[in-house]
Amino acid sequence: MAYHELGVSSDKARISIIAPHGFLSSRLAGIPPISASLLEAFGVRLVTYDLPGFGESDPHPNRSLNSSALDMLYLVDTVALNDKFWIVGYSSGAMHAWAALKYIPNRIAGAAMFAPMVNPYESSMTKEEMSRTWEKWTRRRKLMYYLARRFPKFLNYFYRQSFLSGKHGQIDKWLSLLLGNKVSKWGFSLSDLLPQRKCTGKGILPWFRFMYSQAECEITGFVGPIHIWQLSGLIIFSSITPKQGMDDQVVPPSMTDYVARVLPNAVVHKLPEEGHFSYFFFCDKCHKEIFSTLFGSPQGPIRTDQQKPSKDGAEEASASPDHTLR
């Protein structure tokens, strides 16, 4: 597993963030391109990594969202991240963020999602939510999802046929592999992340224990903060004035509406004039707004008596080279 580090060193990190990448990306993207000065100001250590089969990470044909969360746990323990860390998920990269909230919730301090992908076959979606999601996609894409769900083993062959892919070469092959992961069973529902009190045991004895407040209970789900940015539109600039364009065609806003319904504790930030790429990519102002929303006022890195400030009174942010775990 190949990973990349940005920001302050581990001994100075006030906040740790891990960011699984989206489709056709890699560890080198991270939060593209976030400035070292911003990471320094908030005392952030950012770790990104190549998903299995991407970049320099080895393939894992039998991977699942459960194994994805375990990969993440192995990574953060190896690089000695803080006991709890934040996770950032953008577009299809949000699948791995959802998995972390499901399978390793005790290690997650909070989550930030941007146009997050959810399972388009989620059974808990209402008919209206399902309709609003699927109506945004072309017939070719709908057929592609159908074949991926019904015949996943033959997806690579089906997708590369001209009537589906248009023969775009290697990109189509990568997309077909990713799509098969998207439409297969996730192994959990987003409603599982809703905090609930669960008491073990059934029968008379557990009932008596519950009545006398001695029942063995635990909180399931994810109790930390979840922030979701809904990127609903795309600004198209004409020769006269900017105007509102089409809805996000990659992750329809209905997916975020569904998340807001099943996870009412999640904070949804609706940006109707931002497209799928415009807010998360190449926007220093946006990155600062995001960090301020999540972490409040910048407090800088953790200082010790042995650390010497630079001439301008601030520690320099470090960018560690790439690493590979074996």
C-alpha positions as CSV (number, residue, x, y, z in Angstrom):
1,M,0.0,0.0,0.0
2,A,1.5,3.3,-1.1
3,Y,0.8,6.4,0.9
4,H,1.7,10.1,1.0
5,E,2.0,12.6,3.8
6,L,1.4,16.3,3.9
7,G,1.3,18.9,6.6
8,V,2.9,18.9,10.0
9,S,4.9,16.0,11.5
10,S,3.2,13.5,13.7
11,D,4.6,14.9,17.0
12,K,3.1,18.4,16.1
13,A,-0.2,17.3,14.7
14,R,-3.3,18.7,16.4
15,I,-5.6,17.1,13.8
16,S,-5.1,14.1,11.6
17,I,-6.9,13.5,8.4
18,I,-7.0,10.5,6.1
19,A,-8.4,10.9,2.6
20,P,-9.2,7.9,0.3
21,H,-9.2,9.0,-3.3
22,G,-12.0,8.9,-5.8
23,F,-12.2,7.4,-9.3
24,L,-9.2,7.8,-11.6
25,S,-7.2,9.5,-8.9
26,S,-4.4,8.5,-6.5
27,R,-2.7,9.4,-3.2
28,L,-1.0,12.3,-4.9
29,A,-4.3,14.2,-5.3
30,G,-5.3,14.3,-1.7
31,I,-7.3,17.5,-1.3
32,P,-6.1,19.1,-4.5
33,P,-4.0,21.1,-4.2
34,I,-4.3,22.1,-0.5
35,S,-1.6,24.6,0.6
36,A,1.1,23.7,3.1
37,S,0.4,27.0,4.9
38,L,-3.2,26.1,5.6
39,L,-2.3,22.7,7.0
40,E,0.3,24.5,9.1
41,A,-2.2,27.0,10.4
42,F,-4.6,24.3,11.6
43,G,-1.9,21.9,12.7
44,V,-3.1,19.2,10.3
45,R,-1.4,16.1,9.3
46,L,-2.9,14.8,6.0
47,V,-2.3,11.2,4.9
48,T,-3.5,9.9,1.5
49,Y,-3.1,6.5,0.0
50,D,-3.6,4.5,-3.2
51,L,-6.6,2.2,-3.1
52,P,-5.9,-1.5,-4.0
53,G,-5.1,-1.7,-7.7
54,F,-4.5,2.1,-8.1
55,G,-1.2,3.9,-8.3
56,E,1.5,1.9,-6.6
57,S,-0.8,-0.2,-4.3
58,D,-1.1,-3.9,-5.0
59,P,-4.4,-5.2,-6.4
60,H,-6.9,-6.9,-4.2
61,P,-9.5,-8.7,-6.4
62,N,-11.6,-9.9,-3.4
63,R,-11.7,-6.5,-1.7
64,S,-14.9,-5.2,0.0
65,L,-15.9,-2.2,1.9
66,N,-15.1,-4.1,5.1
67,S,-11.6,-4.9,3.9
68,S,-11.2,-1.2,2.8
69,A,-11.9,-0.1,6.4
70,L,-9.4,-2.6,7.7
71,D,-6.8,-1.4,5.2
72,M,-7.4,2.1,6.5
73,L,-7.0,0.9,10.1
74,Y,-3.7,-0.8,9.3
75,L,-2.4,2.3,7.6
76,V,-3.2,4.7,10.4
77,D,-1.8,2.4,13.0
78,T,1.4,2.0,11.0
79,V,2.0,5.7,10.4
80,A,1.0,6.4,14.1
81,L,-1.8,8.8,13.5
82,N,-3.7,10.3,16.4
83,D,-5.9,7.9,18.4
84,K,-8.8,9.4,16.5
85,F,-8.7,10.9,13.0
86,W,-10.9,12.8,10.6
87,I,-11.8,11.2,7.3
88,V,-12.5,13.1,4.1
89,G,-14.5,11.4,1.2
90,Y,-15.1,13.0,-2.2
91,S,-17.5,11.5,-4.8
92,S,-16.8,7.7,-5.1
93,G,-14.1,8.0,-2.4
94,A,-16.9,8.5,0.1
95,M,-17.7,4.8,-0.2
96,H,-14.6,4.1,1.8
97,A,-15.4,6.9,4.3
98,W,-18.8,5.4,4.9
99,A,-17.1,2.0,5.4
100,A,-14.8,3.5,8.1
101,L,-17.8,5.0,9.9
102,K,-19.4,1.5,9.9
103,Y,-16.6,-0.8,10.7
104,I,-14.1,1.4,12.7
105,P,-16.3,4.1,14.3
106,N,-14.3,4.3,17.5
107,R,-11.3,5.5,15.6
108,I,-13.1,8.3,13.6
109,A,-13.2,11.8,15.1
110,G,-15.5,13.1,12.4
111,A,-16.2,12.9,8.7
112,A,-16.4,15.4,5.8
113,M,-18.1,14.3,2.6
114,F,-18.3,16.1,-0.7
115,A,-20.9,15.0,-3.2
116,P,-20.8,11.6,-1.6
117,M,-21.7,8.5,-3.5
118,V,-24.2,6.1,-2.0
119,N,-25.4,2.8,-3.2
120,P,-28.0,3.5,-6.0
121,Y,-29.7,0.3,-5.1
122,E,-30.1,1.2,-1.4
123,S,-33.3,-0.6,-0.3
124,S,-34.1,2.1,2.3
125,M,-34.4,4.8,-0.4
126,T,-38.0,6.0,-1.1
127,K,-39.5,5.7,-4.5
128,E,-39.1,9.4,-5.0
129,E,-35.4,9.4,-4.0
130,M,-34.7,6.4,-6.2
131,S,-36.5,8.1,-9.2
132,R,-34.6,11.4,-8.7
133,T,-31.3,9.5,-8.6
134,W,-31.9,7.4,-11.7
135,E,-33.6,10.0,-13.9
136,K,-30.4,12.0,-14.1
137,W,-28.4,9.2,-15.7
138,T,-28.3,8.3,-19.4
139,R,-29.8,5.1,-20.8
140,R,-26.3,3.8,-21.4
141,R,-25.3,4.3,-17.8
142,K,-28.6,2.7,-16.5
143,L,-27.9,-0.3,-18.6
144,M,-24.4,-0.4,-17.4
145,Y,-25.5,-0.5,-13.8
146,Y,-28.1,-3.2,-14.5
147,L,-25.5,-5.5,-16.2
148,A,-23.0,-4.8,-13.3
149,R,-25.6,-5.9,-10.8
150,R,-26.9,-8.9,-12.6
151,F,-23.8,-10.2,-14.2
152,P,-20.8,-8.8,-12.2
153,K,-18.4,-11.5,-13.4
154,F,-18.9,-10.5,-17.0
155,L,-18.9,-6.7,-16.4
156,N,-15.5,-6.2,-17.9
157,Y,-16.6,-7.8,-21.2
158,F,-20.0,-6.1,-21.3
159,Y,-18.6,-2.7,-20.5
160,R,-16.0,-2.7,-23.2
161,Q,-18.6,-3.4,-25.9
162,S,-19.2,-0.5,-28.2
163,F,-22.9,-0.1,-27.3
164,L,-21.9,0.6,-23.7
165,S,-18.5,2.2,-23.5
166,G,-17.8,3.9,-26.8
167,K,-14.4,2.1,-26.7
168,H,-12.5,4.5,-24.6
169,G,-9.7,2.1,-23.9
170,Q,-8.0,1.7,-20.5
171,I,-10.3,4.3,-18.9
172,D,-13.3,2.1,-19.6
173,K,-11.6,-0.9,-18.1
174,W,-10.9,1.0,-14.9
175,L,-14.4,2.4,-14.8
176,S,-15.9,-1.0,-15.3
177,L,-14.0,-2.4,-12.3
178,L,-15.0,0.4,-10.1
179,L,-18.6,0.2,-11.2
180,G,-18.8,-3.4,-10.2
181,N,-17.7,-2.4,-6.7
182,K,-20.3,0.3,-6.6
183,V,-23.4,-1.7,-7.4
184,S,-22.5,-4.8,-5.5
185,K,-23.9,-5.3,-2.1
186,W,-22.2,-2.9,0.3
187,G,-22.7,-5.1,3.3
188,F,-24.4,-2.4,5.3
189,S,-26.9,0.4,5.0
190,L,-26.3,4.0,5.8
191,S,-29.1,3.8,8.4
192,D,-26.7,1.5,10.4
193,L,-24.6,4.5,11.2
194,L,-27.5,6.1,13.2
195,P,-26.6,6.0,16.9
196,Q,-28.7,3.5,18.8
197,R,-28.7,2.0,22.2
198,K,-28.3,-1.8,21.9
199,C,-28.7,-4.1,24.9
200,T,-27.5,-7.7,24.8
201,G,-29.6,-10.7,25.6
202,K,-33.2,-11.6,25.4
203,G,-35.7,-13.1,27.9
204,I,-36.7,-12.4,31.5
205,L,-33.3,-11.9,33.1
206,P,-32.1,-9.2,30.7
207,W,-35.5,-7.5,31.1
208,F,-35.1,-7.4,34.9
209,R,-31.6,-6.0,34.5
210,F,-32.9,-3.3,32.2
211,M,-35.6,-2.4,34.7
212,Y,-33.0,-2.0,37.4
213,S,-30.5,-0.2,35.1
214,Q,-28.1,-3.1,35.1
215,A,-28.5,-4.1,31.5
216,E,-25.3,-4.5,29.4
217,C,-25.9,-1.9,26.7
218,E,-23.7,-0.2,24.2
219,I,-24.1,2.6,21.6
220,T,-23.9,1.4,18.1
221,G,-23.5,3.5,14.9
222,F,-21.4,6.6,14.6
223,V,-21.8,9.3,17.3
224,G,-19.3,11.8,15.9
225,P,-19.9,14.8,13.6
226,I,-20.7,14.2,9.9
227,H,-20.5,17.2,7.5
228,I,-21.8,16.8,3.9
229,W,-21.4,19.3,1.1
230,Q,-24.1,19.0,-1.5
231,L,-22.7,20.3,-4.8
232,S,-25.9,20.8,-6.6
233,G,-25.1,22.6,-9.8
234,L,-22.6,23.9,-12.2
235,I,-21.9,27.6,-13.1
236,I,-21.7,28.2,-16.8
237,F,-20.2,31.5,-17.8
238,S,-21.6,33.2,-20.8
239,S,-20.4,36.4,-22.5
240,I,-22.9,38.4,-20.5
241,T,-23.4,36.9,-17.0
242,P,-22.9,33.6,-15.2
243,K,-25.9,31.5,-15.0
244,Q,-27.0,28.3,-13.2
245,G,-26.2,25.1,-15.1
246,M,-27.2,21.5,-14.8
247,D,-27.4,19.4,-11.7
248,D,-24.4,17.2,-10.7
249,Q,-24.6,14.4,-13.2
250,V,-22.1,12.2,-11.3
251,V,-23.6,12.2,-7.8
252,P,-27.2,13.5,-8.1
253,P,-28.3,15.8,-5.2
254,S,-31.0,13.3,-4.4
255,M,-28.3,11.1,-2.9
256,T,-27.4,13.8,-0.4
257,D,-31.1,14.3,0.4
258,Y,-31.3,10.6,1.1
259,V,-28.4,10.8,3.5
260,A,-29.9,13.8,5.3
261,R,-33.1,11.8,5.8
262,V,-31.5,8.6,7.2
263,L,-28.8,10.4,9.2
264,P,-30.6,13.5,10.6
265,N,-27.6,14.3,12.8
266,A,-25.5,15.0,9.7
267,V,-24.9,18.6,8.9
268,V,-25.6,19.3,5.2
269,H,-24.1,22.3,3.5
270,K,-26.0,23.0,0.2
271,L,-24.0,24.9,-2.4
272,P,-26.4,25.2,-5.4
273,E,-23.9,27.2,-7.5
274,E,-21.0,24.7,-7.2
275,G,-20.4,21.8,-9.5
276,H,-19.0,18.4,-8.9
277,F,-15.4,19.7,-9.2
278,S,-15.5,23.4,-8.6
279,Y,-15.6,23.5,-4.8
280,F,-13.2,20.7,-3.8
281,F,-10.6,21.2,-6.5
282,F,-8.1,24.1,-6.8
283,C,-9.9,26.5,-4.5
284,D,-7.8,27.9,-1.6
285,K,-10.7,29.9,-0.3
286,C,-12.9,26.8,-0.3
287,H,-10.4,24.7,1.5
288,K,-10.1,27.4,4.2
289,E,-13.8,27.6,4.6
290,I,-14.0,23.8,4.9
291,F,-11.3,23.7,7.6
292,S,-12.9,26.6,9.5
293,T,-16.3,24.8,9.4
294,L,-14.8,21.5,10.7
295,F,-12.2,22.7,13.2
296,G,-13.1,26.3,14.1
297,S,-10.3,28.9,14.4
298,P,-6.8,27.8,13.5
299,Q,-4.6,27.0,16.5
300,G,-1.4,26.0,14.7
301,P,0.6,22.8,15.4
302,I,1.2,21.5,18.9
303,R,4.4,23.1,20.3
304,T,6.9,21.7,22.8
305,D,9.8,23.3,24.5
306,Q,12.2,21.6,22.2
307,Q,10.7,23.1,19.0
308,K,12.2,26.2,17.7
309,P,9.9,28.6,15.8
310,S,11.0,29.9,12.4
311,K,11.8,33.5,11.7
312,D,8.3,34.4,11.0
313,G,7.2,32.8,14.3
314,A,5.6,29.7,12.8
315,E,6.7,26.2,12.3
316,E,7.3,25.1,8.7
317,A,4.9,22.6,7.3
318,S,6.5,19.3,6.2
319,A,5.8,17.2,3.2
320,S,7.1,13.7,3.7
321,P,8.0,11.7,0.7
322,D,5.9,8.8,-0.5
323,H,6.0,5.5,1.4
324,T,5.0,2.0,0.7
325,L,3.7,-0.5,3.3
326,R,4.4,-4.2,2.7
